[in-house]
Amino acid sequence: MAKLKLSAVPDDRPVKLTVKLPASLHRDLVAYAEVLSRQLGQNVEPAKLVAPMLARFMSTDRAFARTRREKREIG
């Protein structure tokens, strides 16, 4: 089985955010949750994947990290 970029989904205090996803993206999110659920041996809700996916994306975006560092140094 392929190694997914996400592993366990951390349990953190949430901030409610409402978003609209294209249907195709929602289907992919549900499919990802199904694969991850099988790998972890526990049920993972698709909505709980959004935050770790966004965090992973932002943590690996070099341009974003550089901009944040520059902003901290200035301000």
Buried (B, 14 or more C-beta within 10 A) or exposed (E): EEEEEBEEBEEEEEEEEEEEEEEEEEEEBEEBBEBBBEBBEEEBEBEBBBBBBEEEEEEEEEEEEEEEEEEEEEE
